[in-house]
Amino acid sequence: MSFTAELRKTADPIYKAIFSHPFVQGIGKGSLPADSLIHYVKQDFEYLNTFMQIYGIAISRCENREDMAMFAEQIGFILHSETHPHHNFCKVAGVRYEDLQYEPLAPTAHHYTRHMLDVAHRGSLAEILAVLLPCPWTYQAIGDYLYETFQPKANHPFFDWISFYRSNGEMGVTKQFCKRLDELAAHATEQEKERMQDHFLKSCQLEYSFWEMAYVKEKWPVAY
């Protein structure tokens, strides 16, 4: 079994919990509160800004142009393609994506981004890949789960979102990241592989928490 296959097997209870989360179930059923959708989009916009910054840090750790190109391509993908599912949520919520106002990171999103930044600044390239991988991988798994479970048609409110993230959709980086991480893991020490697993599982847990944050419209406990 490959290193990433072992990671996926270990994280399976978290994946199943994500599939069962009411926000994810709401996507499949085509019904979510507008304010939860808006909160998600605002938080994910800022989260993805951090994701791109980490891609930049990863590029600085690369030793070949193939790896540099892989991360650079993903920066372009977030900038120019991953706005599409945001637009789908906004359309259902009845707001214009362009009209959304900046909102500081909620506690969970702040925790998640700082977890990734900490690994990016202190870890190896393999560790950076491990901490980033749960984002595209869980989303692809969610897209596949929703497509297979609810079999949405073109008139489904979230058909575009589900189609974007499912396998053979527009986001195809998961397989690429898994392949590269397996290559790096083959030359990693046991201690590094333990760190990689820990980073990966924490990111999976925080993916679940991100959905919860959006669903309950999490804010900081004291307004200011």
N, C-alpha and C positions, 0 to 999 in steps of 0.2 A: 504494500500500500504506500502511495506517495505521501510526502510530508503534508501537502495541502489536503489530501483525502483524509488523513488522520485528524487534521484540524477540523475539517467539516464534520467528521463523525463525532468528535468530542463536543462540538458546539450544537449538535442536533437538538437537544432540549431547548436551547435558546431560539433556534430557528422555528421550532414548533410553537413556542410561546409567542413569537412575533406573528406567525400566521393567524393565531387565535386572538390577537389584540383587537379591541373594538374599532380602532382607527383603520387597521388593515381590512378587517371584516366589512367596515363601512364602505371602503373603496369597492370591494367585491359586490356588495349589495346596492351600490349606487346611491348611498344616502349618508351624508355627513353634515354636521353643523357648519354653516358658512364661517363662523368665527374660528373654528378649529382649523379649517382649510387655510384661512388667511394667516393664522399664527404659524402653521407649518411652513408656508411659503416664505414668510419673513425670516424665520429662523434658519430655514434651509439655504436661503440666499446667502446669509452671513457665514453659515457653516461651509458652504462650497467655496467662498472666498478664501477661507483658511485652508481648505483642501488644495486649492491651486497654489497657495504659498508653500505648502508642504511638498508639492510636486517640484517646485523650484528648488527647495532644499535637497530633494532627492537627486535632481540633476547635478547639483554640486558634488554629490558623492559618486556619481557614475564614472566608470573608467573606460567606457566605449560609447560610440555614437548611437549604437542601436538602443541602448538603455536611455540615453538622452532623448532620442526621438520618441520613444514610447511615452515618456512623461510629458514631453512638449506637446505631443498629439492630444493627450488627455486634458491639458490646459485649454487647448482650442475647443475640445469637445464640450467642456463645462461652459465656456464663454458663449459658444454659438449653437449648441444643440440641447443642453440640459435645461434650457429655459422652457422647452416645449411642454414637459409635464407640469411645470409651474403655471404656465398659461392655462392648461386644462383645469387645474384646481381653481384658478381665479375665475375662469368662465363659469364654473359650477357655482362658485361663491357669489357671483354677480358683481365682481369688481374688475377693474383694469389692472393688469400687472404693473403697468407703468405708473399707476397712481399710488402704489403702496409706499408707505413712509418707512424710513429706517427705524428699526427697533433693536435695542441692545440684546445681546445673547441672553436667553433665559438660563437659569442655573444648570440645567442638564446639558444644553448646547455648549455653554461655556466650559463645563467639565470635559465634555467629549473633545472639543477642539484643543483644549490644553493638554489632554492626554496624548493626542496625536502629535502636537508640537513638541512635547517633552521627549517623546521617542525620536522624532525627527532630528532634534538638536543633539541628542546624546547617543542614538543608536546607529547601527550599521545600515547599509542599504537594504539588507534582508529584513531587518527589524522594521524599517520604514514601510516596506511592502506589506509586512504582516499586519501592521497597525492600520493600514489603508484598505486592505483587501475586504474586510467585512462590509464596507459601504456598498461597493458594486455587487458583491456576491449575495448579500441578503436581499438587495433590491431585485436582482435577477431571479432569485428564488421566490420572492413575493410575486413578481410578475408571472412566473410559471404557475405558481400555486393558484393565483386568482384566475388565470386564463383557463386552467384545467378544471377548477372547482365551479366557477360561475359561468364559464363559456359565454363571455359577453359578446354581444353583437355591436355593429357600428353605432347604434343609437344608445348604447350604454353611456351614462354620464362620464365615466372614467375609462372609456375604451382606449382613448389615446394614451393615457398614463400607463395602463396595463400593457398595451402593445409596445410602448417605448421600452419598458424595462424587461419584458420577457425575453427568453432566449430567442435568437434570430431577430430581435428588435434592434433598436438603434445603438444600444449600449453593449458593446462586445468585448469590454476590457477584462472581464473576469478570467476568461481562459488564458489570456495573455499574461496577466499578473500571476496566476497559479503556476504556469509553466516557468516563469522566471524565478519565482520564489522556490520552486522545487529544485531548480538548478543551483541556486545559492545555498539552499539547505543541505545539499549533498556535500558541500565543503565547509559547513559550519560546525563549530564545536557543540558539544552537548549543552553547555551552558547557554550559548547563543540560541540554540533551538528552544530551550526552555523559556528564554525571554521572548522569543518570537511567538510561542504559543500563548504566553501570558498576555502579550500585547493584543493578539488576535481575539482572544476570548473576552478581554475587557471591552474591546471595540464592539464585539457582538452584543454584549450586555448593554452597552450604551446605545446601540441601534434600537434595541427594544425600548430603552428609556426615552429615546428621542420621539418615538411614536406616542408614548404616554404623555410626554411633555406637550406635544401638539394637541392631543385629545382633550387634556384638562386645561389647556391654555396657561401653562405654568408661567408664573411670574416670580420675581424676587419677593421674599416674605414681607419686606417693609418698603412701602412706596416712598419715593423721594423726588 
